[in-house]
């Protein structure tokens, strides 16, 4: 059982060494992941803007429907 898994992980390591990574292999630390962190930040900002846009329209339509059909009295 240990021999096949050891063989599998050694093959995975060989294949990962063949992969092309989006950073210079000589870079160390967080500079290595600058492109990744920048892309992640862009995605988070875009999602916040989109969720704000959707929430704003949801609020407007809820107010409009409450005005048109009368909001239930609590």
Residue pairs with C-beta under 8 A, 6 or more apart in sequence:
22 35
22 36
23 32
23 33
23 34
23 35
24 32
30 37
